C-alpha cells in the first residue's frame, strides 16, 4: 500500500481497489447489497 492508501484505510476502515471485479461482477454485487440492506431495514422497522 502506498501512503495515500494507508491513510484512507485508517480513515474509513476499508480499501478501494480499482479493477478487482469485472463490470458485471460489480453490478451483481451492488444489486445483492441493495437486496440485503432492504431486507434488514424492513425487519428493523418492523421490530
Protein Blocks (a to p, Z undefined) as FASTA:
>chain_A
ZZklmmmmmmnopacdehkbcfklmmmmmmmmmmmmmmmmmmmmmZZ
